[in-house]
Amino acid sequence: MIALALLAACTPHSAAIDDGEMTAFLAVSTSQNIFNDTLNLDDFDDHWQLDCRSDVPESELLPDRISGCNDIDNVDYETWLGFDGYEIVQQKLDPWRGEAIMTSEGDLQITFHQHVPGSELRFAFVVDPGFQPKVCNTNAEGQPELDDVDGNWLQNWTAGDGSTDPEAQGFDSGTLFYLNAGAYQFDPSDLTKVWILPNEWLAGYTQAKLGDEDFFLRSVRYGKPFAYAEHEIDDTTQPRASDLFYVQMPAGSDPTANQDFLDQVALMKQIAVDSQNEMNLAGYDDFHPRVETNAWRTPDAVEAGLDGWGELDYNWVHFDQDAADLSVGNPATGEFHLTYQANGAQSKLFINGTFTVDKIKKDHWTVPDLEHDKQIDNGTVLCGTPVTE
């Protein structure tokens, strides 16, 4: 599920950016764009330098770095800002091509291609309009029955936590998708173990390529961001239990009546604000991690799952339409906020904007959904119901 063909460009132009911007932090020690001199840095709309390294001679620091390194030395969450020197470039989004296609698996993929000074920027995001985790239960008559897990996820994500806090505020209409592919949690009872979210809980994905560098989405943080960052640099590093956004509550209780849970929510909102402020120190002022409290999930007193877990989401797309209207032949509009990490480098990429899709196209260039076809061929029965067309 959530397959993405980033380089595909065979369908008619059908999507456009109304307004938006990309900002890349290119790490001078590890960026392939820097090594290969791929990009014409001074030809971007904006270009500045940041270099807060304390382990290199003064003569090797970037000469035009912005001030404020004393503050960046003390950041708590976006700690990577002090790991390297960065050539930072910013460009208005003005793609020469955009496609919105519905894949054979029923996922909506929107891709944009843009010229940047010296090279190309390509990025795509994909969501599952039919997203809804389900579980097979036994009803009162002893028959198998397919039920929603924790109610309607898209509706609850979209509604937010009911507050006016911009870090957790919901939307009055439309559909919010978290691009949560690749998300994982640490086991609170054994911090040496991680749990990867199952495929049926994954609503979306995004990927990008800027010049010679491939970028992949920053995963959801179910704990303090620095703990995840340290683990992703060295997977032998584990967080402390106090670093996790997890509160165990009695089964069936109300999370919003639990003071430990309310304290956790307040902490996450403050971390979101502090992270934005840390990025402001580096000259970037459009960083918007979203707080998802999961307060709408009824606790079951089991650590595995999402009830009791708060999260910071760095990749999300909000459509103005209901999920049911995201189908072939229909238009779509919305906004996206994307946060990427480079493959094999300390480079980071941020892309935010609003978009318009004139008409969602059916992808005629992919193979059929073979899993579904084979289930039909084999007479597969799922939760008491045969798989059909």
For each residue, the residues with C-beta under 8 A, 3 or more apart:
1: 105 107 128 199 200 202
2: 107 126 128 181 199 202 203 204 205
3: 103 105 107 126
4: 109 124 126 205 206 207
5: 8 109 124 366
6: 111 122 123 124 207 208 209
7: 122
8: 5 11 99 101 111 365
9: 97 99 111 113
10: 365
11: 8 14 99 101 361 363 364 365
12: 99 361
13: 97 98 99
14: 11 98 99 100 101 357 358 359 360 361
15: 98 99 100 110 111 112 355 356 357 358
16: 95 98 355 356 358
17: 20 93 94 95 98 112 353 354 355
18: 353 354 355 356
19: 93 353 354
20: 17 92 93 351 352 353 354 355
21: 90 91 92 93 286 351 352 353
22: 90 91 93 114 116 121 210 349 350 351
23: 88 89 90 284 286 349 350 351
24: 88 89 90 210 347 348 349 350
25: 50 86 87 88 282 284 347 348 349
26: 31 33 34 39 86 87 88 89 213 347
27: 30 31 34 83 84 85 86 342 345 346 347
28: 31 34 51 62 84 85 86 87
29: 84 85 346
30: 27 84 342 344 345 346 347
31: 26 27 28 34 35 87 213 342 345 346 347
32: 35 36 38 211 212 213 345
33: 26 36 38 39 119 210 211 212 213 347
34: 26 27 28 31 37 87
35: 31 32
36: 32 33 211 212
37: 34
38: 32 33 118 119 211 212
39: 26 33 44 89 116 117 118 119 210 211
40: 43 44 117 118
41: 44 47 87 89 117
42: 47
43: 40 117 118
44: 39 40 41 47 89 90 91 116 117
45: 90 91 92
46: 89 90 91
47: 41 42 44 87 88 89 90
48: 64 66 88 283
49: 62 63 64 65 66 85 86 87 88
50: 25 62 65 66 72 81 85 86 88 282 283
51: 28 61 62 65 69 85 86
52: 65 69 72 73 81 82 85
53: 56 61 82 83 84 85
54: 73 82
55:
56: 53 60 61 85
57: 60 61
58: 61
59:
60: 56 57
61: 51 53 56 57 58 65 85
62: 28 49 50 51 65 85 86 87
63: 49
64: 48 49
65: 49 50 51 52 61 62 69 85
66: 48 49 50 282 283
67:
68: 71 72 281 282
69: 51 52 65 72 73 82
70: 73 74
71: 68 74 75 281
72: 50 52 68 69 75 81 82 278 281 282
73: 52 54 69 70 82
74: 70 71
75: 71 72 78 79 81 82 278 281
76: 79 226 274 278
77: 224 225 226 271 274 275 278
78: 75 81 225 275 278 279 282
79: 75 76 82 83 226 229
80: 83 84 229 346 348
81: 50 52 72 75 78 86 278 279 281 282
82: 52 53 54 69 72 73 75 79
83: 27 53 79 80 346
84: 27 28 29 30 53 80 346
85: 27 28 29 49 50 51 52 53 56 61 62 65
86: 25 26 27 28 49 50 51 62 81 282 347
87: 25 26 28 31 34 41 47 49 62
88: 23 24 25 26 47 48 49 50 282 283 284
89: 23 24 26 39 41 44 46 47
90: 21 22 23 24 44 45 46 47
91: 21 22 44 45 46 114 116 117 121
92: 20 21 45
93: 17 19 20 21 22 112 114 351 353
94: 17 114
95: 16 17 98 112 113 114
96: 113 114 115
97: 9 13 112 113
98: 13 14 15 16 17 95 110 111 112 113 355
99: 8 9 11 12 13 14 15 109 110 111 361
100: 14 15 108 109 110 332 357 359 360 361
101: 8 11 14 108 109 111 360 361 362 363
102: 106 107 108 109 327 328 360 361 362 363
103: 3 106 107 108 109 126 363 366
104: 363 366 367 368 369
105: 1 3 369
106: 102 103 128 129 130 369
107: 1 2 3 102 103 126 127 128 129
108: 100 101 102 103 126 127 128 129 326 332 360
109: 4 5 99 100 101 102 103 124 125 126 363
110: 15 98 99 100 124 125 126 355 357
111: 6 8 9 15 98 99 101 122 123 124
112: 15 17 93 95 97 98 121 122 123 124
113: 9 95 96 97 98 120 121 122
114: 22 91 93 94 95 96 120 121 122
115: 96 120 121
116: 22 39 44 91 119 120 121 210 211
117: 39 40 41 43 44 91
118: 38 39 40 43 211
119: 33 38 39 116 210 211 212
120: 113 114 115 116 209 210 211
121: 22 91 112 113 114 115 116 208 209 210 211
122: 6 7 111 112 113 114 208 209
123: 6 111 112 206 207 208 209 215 338 351
124: 4 5 6 109 110 111 112 206 207 208
125: 109 110 179 204 205 206 315 317 336 338
126: 2 3 4 103 107 108 109 110 204 205 206
127: 107 108 131 177 179 203 204 317 326
128: 1 2 106 107 108 131 202 203 204
129: 106 107 108 323 324 326 327
130: 106 323
131: 127 128 153 154 177 203 204 323
132: 148 152 153 154
133: 148 149 150 153 200 201
134: 146 147 148 149 200
135: 146 147 149
136: 144 145 146 147 382 383 384
137: 144 145 146 147
138: 142 143 144 145
139: 142 143 144 145
140:
141:
142: 138 139
143: 138 139 384
144: 136 137 138 139 383 384
145: 136 137 138 139 383 384
146: 134 135 136 137 382 383 385
147: 134 135 136 137
148: 132 133 134 151 152
149: 133 134 135 153
150: 133 153 156 296 297 298 306 307
151: 148 155 156 296 297
152: 132 148 155 156
153: 131 132 133 149 150 156 157 203
154: 131 132 157 158 175 176 177 203 323
155: 151 152 158 159
156: 150 151 152 153 159 296
157: 153 154 160 176 177 178 292
158: 154 155 170 171 174 175 176 318
159: 155 156 162 170 171 296
160: 157 163 168 169 170 171
161: 165 168 169 170 265 291 293 295
162: 159 170
163: 160 168 169
164: 169
165: 161 168 169 269 291
166: 169
167: 268 269 272 273 289 290 291
168: 160 161 163 165 265 269 290 291 292 293
169: 160 161 163 164 165 166
170: 158 159 160 161 162 176
171: 158 159 160 174 176 318
172:
173: 320
174: 158 171 318 319 320 321 322 334
175: 154 158 318 319 321 322 323 326
176: 154 157 158 170 171 316 317 318
177: 127 131 154 157 203 204 316 317 318 319
178: 157 203 204 220 290 292 313 315 316
179: 125 127 203 204 205 206 217 313 315 316 317 338
180: 183 197 201 202 203 204 219 220 313 315
181: 2 202 204 205 217
182: 196 205 216 217 219
183: 180 196 197 202 219 220 222
184: 194 195 196 197 219 222
185: 194 195 197 222 223 244 309
186: 191 193 194 195 222 223 227 238 239 244
187: 190 191 192 193 194 195 303
188: 191 241 244 246 248 303
189: 303
190: 187 193
191: 186 187 188 238 239 240 241
192: 187 238
193: 186 187 190
194: 184 185 186 187
195: 184 185 186 187 304
196: 182 183 184
197: 180 183 184 185 201 202
198: 201 202
199: 1 2 202
200: 1 133 134
201: 133 180 197 198 306
202: 1 2 128 180 181 183 197 198 199 205
203: 2 127 128 131 153 154 177 178 179 180
204: 2 125 126 127 128 131 177 178 179 180 181 315 317
205: 2 4 125 126 179 181 182 202 217
206: 4 123 124 125 126 179 217 315 338 340
207: 4 6 123 124 214 215 216 217 340
208: 6 121 122 123 124 214 215 338 340 349 351
209: 6 120 121 122 123 213 214 215
210: 22 24 33 39 116 119 120 121 213 215 349
211: 32 33 36 38 39 116 118 119 120 121
212: 32 33 36 38 119
213: 26 31 32 33 209 210 342 343 345 347
214: 207 208 209 342 343
215: 123 207 208 209 210 340 341 342 343 347 349
216: 182 207 340 341 343
217: 179 181 182 205 206 207 314 315 338 339 340 341
218: 314 315 339 340 341
219: 180 182 183 184 228
220: 178 180 183 311 312 313 314
221: 224 225 228 245 311 312 314
222: 183 184 185 186 244 245 246 309 310 311
223: 185 186 227 228 239 243 244 245 246
224: 77 221 227 228 239 243 244 245 271
225: 77 78 221 228 229 271 275 312
226: 76 77 79 229 230
227: 186 223 224 230 231 239 240 243 244
228: 219 221 223 224 225 231 232 239
229: 79 80 225 226 232 233
230: 226 227 233 234 237 239
231: 227 228 234 235 237 238 239
232: 228 229 235 341
233: 229 230 237
234: 230 231 237
235: 231 232
236:
237: 230 231 233 234
238: 186 191 192 231
239: 186 191 223 224 227 228 230 231 243 244
240: 191 227 243
241: 188 191 244
242:
243: 223 224 227 239 240
244: 185 186 188 222 223 224 227 239 241
245: 221 222 223 224 264 267 268 309 310 311 312
246: 188 222 223 264 303 308 309 310
247: 255 258 260 261 264 308
248: 188 299 301 303 308
249: 253 255 258 260 261 299 301 307 308
250: 253 299 301
251: 299 300 301
252: 298 299 300
253: 249 250 257 258 299
254: 257 258
255: 247 249 258 261 293 294 295 297 299 307 308
256: 261 262 295
257: 253 254
258: 247 249 253 254 255 261 262
259: 262 263
260: 247 249 263 264
261: 247 249 255 256 258 264 265 295 308
262: 256 258 259 265 266
263: 259 260 266 267
264: 245 246 247 260 261 267 268 310
265: 161 168 261 262 268 269 291 293 295 310
266: 262 263 269 270
267: 245 263 264 270 271
268: 167 245 264 265 271 272 291 293 310 311 312
269: 165 167 168 265 266 272 273 291
270: 266 267 273 274
271: 77 224 225 267 268 274 275 312
272: 167 268 269 275 276 289 290 291 312
273: 167 269 270 276 277
274: 76 77 270 271 277 278
275: 77 78 225 271 272 278 279 287 289 312
276: 272 273 279 280 285 287 288 289
277: 273 274 280 281
278: 72 75 76 77 78 81 274 275 281 282
279: 78 81 275 276 282 284 285 287
280: 276 277 283 284 285 287
281: 68 71 72 75 81 277 278
282: 25 50 66 68 72 78 81 86 88 278 279
283: 48 50 66 88 280
284: 23 25 88 279 280 287 350
285: 276 279 280
286: 21 23 350 352
287: 275 276 279 280 284 339 350
288: 276 337 352
289: 167 272 275 276 312 313 314 339
290: 167 168 178 272 312 313 314 316 337
291: 161 165 167 168 265 268 269 272 310 311 312
292: 157 168 178 310 311 312 313
293: 161 168 255 265 268 310
294: 255 297 306 307 308 309 310 311
295: 161 255 256 261 265
296: 150 151 156 159
297: 150 151 255 294 305 306 307 308
298: 150 252 307
299: 248 249 250 251 252 253 255 307 308
300: 251 252 305 307
301: 248 249 250 251
302: 305
303: 187 188 189 246 248 308
304: 195
305: 297 300 302 308 309
306: 150 201 294 297 309 311
307: 150 249 255 294 297 298 299 300
308: 246 247 248 249 255 261 294 297 299 303 305
309: 185 222 245 246 294 305 306
310: 222 245 246 264 265 268 291 292 293 294
311: 220 221 222 245 268 291 292 294 306
312: 220 221 225 245 268 271 272 275 289 290 291 292
313: 178 179 180 220 289 290 292 316
314: 217 218 220 221 289 290 337 339
315: 125 178 179 180 204 206 217 218 337 338 339
316: 176 177 178 179 290 313 336 337
317: 125 127 176 177 179 204 334 335 336 337
318: 158 171 174 175 176 177 334 335 336
319: 174 175 177 323 326 332 333 334
320: 173 174 332 333 334
321: 174 175 325 326 330 332 333 334
322: 174 175 325 326
323: 129 130 131 154 175 319 326
324: 129 327
325: 321 322 330 332
326: 108 127 129 175 319 321 322 323 330 332 360
327: 102 129 324 330 360
328: 102 360 361 362
329: 359 360
330: 321 325 326 327 359 360
331: 356 357 358 359 360
332: 100 108 319 320 321 325 326 356 357 360
333: 319 320 321 354 355 356 357
334: 174 317 318 319 320 321 354 355
335: 317 318 352 353 354 355
336: 125 316 317 318 351 352 353 354 355
337: 288 290 314 315 316 317 352
338: 123 125 179 206 208 217 315 349 350 351 352
339: 217 218 287 289 314 315 348 349 350
340: 206 207 208 215 216 217 218 348 349 350 351
341: 215 216 217 218 232 347 348
342: 27 30 31 213 214 215 345 346 347 348 349
343: 213 214 215 216
344: 30
345: 27 30 31 32 213 342
346: 27 29 30 31 80 83 84 342
347: 24 25 26 27 30 31 33 86 213 215 341 342
348: 24 25 80 339 340 341 342
349: 22 23 24 25 208 210 215 338 339 340 342
350: 22 23 24 284 286 287 338 339 340
351: 20 21 22 23 93 123 208 336 338 340
352: 20 21 286 288 335 336 337 338
353: 17 18 19 20 21 93 335 336
354: 17 18 19 20 333 334 335 336
355: 15 16 17 18 20 98 110 333 334 335 336
356: 15 16 18 331 332 333
357: 14 15 100 110 331 332 333 360
358: 14 15 16 331
359: 14 100 329 330 331
360: 14 100 101 102 108 326 327 328 329 330 331 332 357
361: 11 12 14 99 100 101 102 328
362: 101 102 328
363: 11 101 102 103 104 109 366
364: 11
365: 8 10 11
366: 5 103 104 363
367: 104 370
368: 104 372 373
369: 104 105 106 372 373
370: 367 373 374
371: 374 375
372: 368 369 375 376 387
373: 368 369 370 376 377
374: 370 371 377 378 380
375: 371 372 378 380 382 387
376: 372 373 379 380 387 388 389
377: 373 374
378: 374 375
379: 376 386
380: 374 375 376 386 387
381: 384 385 386 387
382: 136 146 375 385 387
383: 136 144 145 146
384: 136 143 144 145 381
385: 146 381 382
386: 379 380 381
387: 372 375 376 380 381 382
388: 376
389: 376
